[in-house]
Amino acid sequence: MNNYDLIILGGGPGGYNAAFRAAELGKKVAIVDDNNLGGVCLNWGCIPTKSLLKNAEVMDLINASESYGISVKDIAVDFESIVSKSVQARQRLSKGIHHQVKKHNIDFHAGFGTFTDKNTITVNDTTITAETFIIATGSKPRTLSNLNVNDSEVVYAKDIFQMKSIPKSMTIIGAGAIGVEFAYFFNSFGTDVTLIEAEDTILPHEDKEVSQWVEKVFKKKKINVLTGTLADNIDDEKVLISIGVEGNSTGMGLKGLGLEFSDNNHIAVNEHGKTNIDNIYAVGDVIGAPWLAHVSAAEGLYVAEHLCGLNPKQIDYNSIPACTYSKPEVASIGATEQTLVDSNVEFKVAKSFFISNGKAVAVGSTDGFIKILVGTKGDILGAHIVGSNATEMISELSIIKTNNLTIENIFNSVHPHPTFSEAIFETLLQLK
């Protein structure tokens, strides 16, 4: 029997970051996972989808090449090669995580872990024990029942990587980040795309102006956007369902331990990631929203340091950046304008369009704007960017908001020119 200080169930961003940090702090650690290390993010989500989206970006550039003085003819698309490229990216990164596991002297048990008591699990008929556990098993897509289509037509995000060809038509149900990204991707390769969202806007958690802007761009791309609509009578080659996730918490013997849950199989935890069982913690998607890889990683690091007797700063969930990697890109942090209005919070709006940014004009990427919501003390309450490089630019605003800095700190800095990021500085100058 192998005995550990800490066993982590799940090798995604929450799991492996917790494992690495705990090992660095002197704990004897093991990771248990029945998939390749890296979790959904690395193997089926964040990383391979960004590889796919890069191909869509290249296709967009080819289609717009004449505006750059370049003529391109006889375009051929090898979809299997596109998917293969994404697979290579994830395999390379997964190998890197395995290397880090060995480097940190962490044991990896390939298999599904099931609790027999609060200190013991079995993996492939092998029993291992630990003083403490972290459950970081992630999430899986929510299914949609009573959909009047053939099962062969229905796909989820993971299934995209098994496709051999580009479908001629596709309906995407759910217009959150995943749905919007795949709508952009397939539209770029000529698929006739319909995007359906039950809420009043696509990207319903984003600032309304941002959502409306993306919807306007999508309609110009001939994407059929249907908001405030429930899916019914679909007649397309493929139907991609992207309506959210539920926690991967079944089959591990957790209910037998008396572990408490919230909704959709998510595990209930306190502010330290601790469940109602004193030696079992949980992080990442399995505990609920926000379902973001960087949140999982932050939670894993926090819990590892907490368990090792440090006093880490608690995560500010009001300062979590969210990103959508479509074209245009979308990135945001903090409150939306409507949220502040509904809460009767006093604020000012600074807003500028990329059409006035030198770098954007020079490279032909003027679509979009920056909108920053500033409180009475100069603090940033929320920031919203739609346009090229939005997902990179949001980091500056994340650092400022997380550390309770003010817009004066931005005024006292020097931004390089010409860059997209200097638009943040120029936007806020309206309030000086």
C-alpha positions in Angstrom: 0.0 0.0 0.0 1.3 3.4 -1.0 0.8 6.2 1.6 0.9 9.9 0.7 0.6 13.3 2.4 -1.7 14.4 -0.5 -3.5 12.6 -3.3 -5.0 14.7 -6.1 -7.8 13.2 -8.2 -7.6 14.9 -11.6 -4.6 16.0 -13.6 -5.9 19.2 -15.2 -4.8 22.8 -14.4 -6.2 22.7 -10.9 -4.8 19.3 -10.1 -1.3 19.6 -11.5 -0.7 23.1 -10.2 -1.7 22.0 -6.7 0.5 18.9 -7.0 3.6 20.9 -8.1 3.2 23.5 -5.4 2.6 20.9 -2.6 5.6 18.9 -3.7 7.7 22.1 -3.8 6.6 22.7 -0.2 7.8 19.2 0.9 4.7 17.1 0.6 4.7 13.5 -0.7 2.2 13.8 -3.5 0.4 11.5 -6.0 -1.9 12.4 -8.9 -4.7 10.0 -10.1 -6.2 10.4 -13.5 -7.8 8.1 -16.1 -6.9 10.5 -19.0 -3.8 12.2 -20.3 -2.5 14.7 -17.9 -3.6 18.3 -18.7 -7.4 17.7 -18.3 -10.0 19.0 -20.7 -8.2 22.3 -21.1 -5.1 20.8 -22.6 -6.5 17.8 -24.3 -9.9 18.9 -25.6 -10.5 22.5 -24.7 -8.3 25.6 -24.3 -5.2 24.4 -26.2 -6.4 22.4 -29.2 -9.3 24.8 -29.8 -6.9 27.7 -30.0 -4.9 25.7 -32.6 -8.1 25.3 -34.6 -9.0 29.0 -34.3 -5.5 29.9 -35.6 -6.3 28.1 -38.7 -9.5 30.0 -39.0 -7.5 33.2 -38.6 -5.2 32.2 -41.4 -8.2 31.5 -43.6 -9.5 34.9 -42.9 -6.2 36.5 -43.8 -6.1 34.5 -47.1 -9.6 35.7 -47.9 -8.6 39.3 -47.2 -5.2 39.0 -48.8 -6.0 41.4 -51.7 -6.5 44.2 -49.2 -2.8 43.7 -48.3 -1.8 43.7 -51.9 -1.4 40.0 -52.1 -3.4 37.7 -54.5 -3.9 34.1 -53.4 -5.6 31.6 -55.7 -6.4 27.9 -55.7 -7.0 27.5 -51.9 -7.3 23.9 -50.7 -8.3 23.0 -47.1 -7.1 19.8 -45.5 -9.4 19.5 -42.5 -7.7 16.3 -41.2 -4.4 18.1 -41.2 -5.9 21.0 -39.3 -7.1 18.6 -36.6 -3.8 16.8 -36.6 -2.0 20.0 -35.9 -4.1 20.6 -32.8 -3.5 17.1 -31.6 0.3 17.6 -31.9 0.1 20.7 -29.8 -1.7 19.0 -27.0 0.6 15.9 -27.1 3.6 18.1 -26.8 2.3 20.0 -23.8 1.0 16.8 -22.1 4.5 15.4 -22.3 5.8 18.5 -20.7 3.4 18.0 -17.7 4.5 14.4 -17.4 8.1 15.7 -17.3 7.2 18.1 -14.5 5.5 15.3 -12.5 8.7 13.3 -12.6 10.9 16.4 -11.8 8.8 17.0 -8.7 9.0 13.4 -7.6 5.2 13.0 -7.8 3.7 9.6 -8.4 1.2 9.3 -11.2 -1.5 6.6 -11.0 -3.2 6.1 -14.3 -6.8 5.1 -13.6 -10.1 6.0 -12.0 -9.9 6.6 -8.2 -12.8 5.5 -6.0 -13.0 6.3 -2.2 -13.5 3.4 0.2 -13.2 5.7 3.2 -12.1 9.3 3.7 -8.4 8.3 3.7 -8.3 5.5 1.1 -9.0 5.1 -2.6 -8.6 2.2 -5.0 -7.1 2.7 -8.5 -7.1 -0.4 -10.8 -7.4 -2.7 -7.8 -4.5 -0.9 -6.1 -5.1 0.7 -2.7 -3.5 4.0 -1.8 -4.0 6.2 1.2 -3.4 9.9 2.1 -3.9 12.3 5.0 -5.5 14.8 2.6 -7.2 14.7 -0.8 -7.9 17.3 -3.4 -10.7 16.5 -6.0 -9.9 18.3 -9.2 -11.8 16.1 -11.7 -13.3 19.0 -13.8 -16.5 18.9 -15.6 -18.3 17.4 -18.6 -20.8 19.0 -21.0 -24.5 19.2 -20.1 -26.7 17.2 -22.5 -29.9 18.4 -24.1 -32.8 16.0 -23.9 -35.8 15.9 -26.2 -33.9 17.3 -29.2 -35.6 16.2 -32.4 -32.5 15.1 -34.3 -30.7 11.9 -35.0 -28.0 11.0 -32.4 -25.4 10.8 -35.3 -25.9 14.5 -36.0 -25.2 15.6 -32.4 -21.7 16.5 -31.4 -20.0 18.2 -28.4 -16.8 20.2 -28.4 -14.7 17.1 -27.8 -16.2 15.4 -30.9 -14.9 18.1 -33.2 -11.4 16.5 -33.0 -12.8 13.2 -34.4 -14.3 14.9 -37.5 -12.8 13.9 -40.9 -14.4 16.7 -42.9 -16.0 20.1 -42.6 -19.8 19.9 -42.4 -21.8 21.9 -44.9 -24.2 23.1 -42.3 -24.2 23.2 -38.5 -26.5 24.5 -35.8 -24.8 25.5 -32.5 -27.0 25.5 -29.5 -25.6 27.8 -26.8 -23.8 31.1 -27.5 -21.4 31.3 -24.6 -17.6 31.4 -25.3 -17.4 27.8 -26.7 -20.4 28.2 -29.0 -19.2 31.6 -30.3 -15.7 30.3 -30.9 -16.9 27.3 -32.9 -19.4 29.5 -34.8 -16.5 31.7 -35.9 -14.3 28.6 -36.7 -16.8 26.7 -38.9 -18.1 29.9 -40.6 -14.5 30.7 -41.7 -14.3 27.4 -43.5 -17.6 27.8 -45.3 -20.0 26.0 -43.1 -23.5 27.4 -43.1 -23.8 28.2 -39.3 -26.8 28.9 -37.2 -26.1 30.0 -33.6 -29.0 29.7 -31.1 -29.1 31.2 -27.7 -32.0 31.1 -25.2 -30.9 34.4 -23.6 -31.5 37.8 -25.2 -27.9 38.2 -26.4 -25.0 36.0 -27.4 -22.2 35.9 -24.8 -24.9 36.7 -22.3 -22.5 37.2 -19.4 -20.6 39.9 -21.2 -21.4 43.6 -21.2 -24.4 44.1 -23.5 -22.6 46.5 -25.8 -19.9 43.9 -26.4 -22.4 41.1 -27.1 -24.3 43.3 -29.5 -21.1 44.2 -31.3 -20.1 40.6 -31.8 -23.6 39.7 -32.9 -23.4 42.5 -35.5 -20.1 41.2 -36.8 -21.4 37.6 -36.9 -24.4 38.6 -39.0 -22.1 40.4 -41.4 -20.2 37.1 -41.7 -23.6 35.5 -42.7 -23.9 33.5 -39.4 -27.6 33.1 -38.6 -27.9 34.3 -35.0 -31.1 33.5 -33.2 -31.3 34.9 -29.6 -34.2 34.5 -27.2 -34.8 31.2 -29.0 -35.1 27.6 -27.9 -33.8 25.0 -30.3 -36.4 23.0 -32.3 -36.8 21.3 -35.7 -33.2 21.4 -36.6 -32.3 20.3 -40.1 -28.5 20.6 -40.4 -25.7 18.2 -41.0 -24.4 18.6 -37.5 -25.7 20.0 -34.2 -23.1 21.2 -31.7 -24.5 21.4 -28.2 -22.7 23.9 -25.9 -25.1 24.7 -23.1 -22.8 24.6 -20.1 -21.3 21.9 -17.9 -21.8 19.8 -14.8 -19.2 18.5 -12.3 -17.4 15.3 -12.8 -18.2 13.9 -9.4 -20.0 10.7 -9.9 -18.7 7.1 -9.5 -16.0 8.1 -7.0 -17.8 7.0 -3.9 -18.3 10.5 -2.7 -22.0 10.2 -1.7 -21.1 7.2 0.4 -18.7 9.4 2.3 -21.5 11.9 3.0 -19.9 14.6 0.8 -22.2 17.6 0.2 -23.0 18.9 -3.3 -24.5 22.1 -4.6 -26.2 21.9 -8.1 -25.4 19.9 -11.3 -23.1 17.5 -9.4 -20.8 20.3 -8.2 -19.1 19.8 -4.9 -19.8 22.3 -2.2 -16.7 23.9 -0.6 -16.0 26.7 1.8 -13.7 29.8 1.2 -10.6 27.6 1.5 -11.8 24.9 -0.9 -12.7 22.5 1.9 -15.6 20.2 1.7 -17.8 19.1 4.7 -15.3 16.3 5.2 -12.3 17.7 7.0 -9.5 16.2 4.9 -11.1 16.4 1.5 -10.8 19.6 -0.6 -12.0 20.4 -4.2 -11.0 22.9 -6.8 -11.8 23.9 -10.4 -14.8 23.1 -12.5 -16.0 20.4 -10.2 -17.0 23.0 -7.6 -18.9 25.2 -10.1 -18.6 28.5 -11.9 -16.5 30.2 -13.2 -15.5 27.3 -15.4 -12.2 28.6 -16.4 -8.8 26.9 -16.6 -7.0 29.9 -15.0 -9.4 29.9 -12.1 -8.8 26.1 -11.6 -5.1 26.8 -11.5 -5.4 29.6 -9.0 -7.6 27.5 -6.8 -5.2 24.6 -6.9 -2.2 26.8 -5.9 -4.3 28.4 -3.1 -5.4 25.1 -1.6 -1.9 23.6 -1.8 -0.4 26.6 0.0 -3.2 26.6 2.6 -2.7 22.9 3.3 1.0 23.5 3.7 0.5 26.0 6.5 1.0 29.2 4.4 -1.4 32.1 4.5 -2.1 32.7 0.8 -4.2 35.6 -0.4 -7.7 34.5 -1.1 -8.8 34.6 -4.7 -10.8 37.7 -5.7 -13.6 36.2 -7.8 -14.7 39.7 -8.9 -11.4 40.1 -10.6 -11.3 37.1 -12.8 -10.7 37.8 -16.5 -12.9 36.0 -19.1 -11.8 35.5 -22.7 -13.5 34.4 -25.9 -11.1 33.7 -28.8 -13.4 34.4 -31.7 -12.9 37.1 -34.3 -13.3 39.7 -32.9 -11.8 38.5 -29.6 -13.6 39.4 -26.4 -12.1 39.9 -22.9 -13.5 41.3 -19.8 -13.0 41.7 -16.0 -15.3 42.9 -13.2 -18.7 44.3 -13.4 -20.8 45.1 -16.5 -22.4 48.5 -16.9 -25.9 47.0 -16.4 -24.7 45.4 -13.1 -23.5 48.7 -11.8 -26.7 50.5 -12.8 -28.8 47.9 -11.1 -26.7 48.1 -8.0 -26.9 51.9 -7.9 -23.1 52.2 -8.0 -21.7 55.6 -9.1 -19.3 55.3 -12.0 -17.9 56.9 -15.1 -17.4 55.3 -18.5 -14.3 55.7 -20.6 -14.7 54.3 -24.1 -12.7 54.4 -27.4 -12.8 52.6 -30.7 -9.8 50.8 -32.3 -10.4 52.8 -35.5 -8.5 55.6 -33.7 -5.6 53.3 -32.7 -2.4 53.6 -34.8 -1.4 50.0 -34.7 -4.9 48.8 -35.4 -5.1 51.1 -38.5 -1.6 50.0 -39.7 -2.4 46.3 -39.6 -6.0 46.5 -40.7 -7.6 45.3 -37.5 -9.8 48.3 -36.5 -12.9 46.3 -35.5 -14.0 46.8 -31.9 -13.6 49.0 -28.8 -12.5 49.3 -25.2 -14.9 50.2 -22.5 -13.7 50.8 -18.9 -15.9 51.5 -15.9 -14.3 53.6 -13.2 -15.4 54.2 -9.7 -15.5 57.6 -7.8 -12.0 56.9 -6.3 -10.4 56.1 -9.6 -10.7 52.4 -9.2 -11.5 50.1 -12.1 -14.9 48.4 -11.5 -15.0 46.7 -14.8 -13.3 46.6 -18.2 -14.5 45.2 -21.5 -12.6 44.8 -24.8 -13.8 43.5 -28.1 -11.3 43.4 -31.0 -7.9 42.1 -32.0 -5.6 41.1 -29.1 -8.3 41.7 -26.5 -7.4 38.5 -24.7 -3.8 39.7 -24.3 -4.7 43.3 -23.3 -7.0 42.3 -20.5 -4.0 41.2 -18.3 -2.9 44.8 -17.7 -6.4 45.6 -16.4 -6.4 42.4 -14.3 -3.2 43.3 -12.5 -4.5 46.8 -11.8 -7.9 45.7 -10.5 -6.6 42.8 -8.5 -4.1 45.0 -6.7 -6.6 47.8 -6.1 -4.6 50.3 -8.1 -6.2 53.3 -9.7 -6.2 54.9 -13.1 -3.6 57.2 -11.8 -1.2 54.3 -11.9 -1.9 53.9 -15.6 -1.3 57.6 -16.2 2.1 57.3 -14.5 3.2 54.5 -16.8 4.5 54.7 -20.3 3.0 52.5 -23.0 5.0 51.6 -26.1 3.8 53.0 -29.5 2.4 51.8 -31.7 0.6 49.0 -29.9 -2.9 47.9 -29.3 -2.3 48.1 -25.5 -1.7 51.8 -25.5 -5.4 52.2 -26.3 -6.0 51.4 -22.6 -4.0 54.4 -21.6 -5.6 56.6 -24.3 -9.1 55.5 -23.3 -8.6 56.4 -19.7 -7.1 59.9 -20.6 -10.8 60.9 -21.1 -11.2 60.8 -17.4 -8.0 62.7 -16.4 
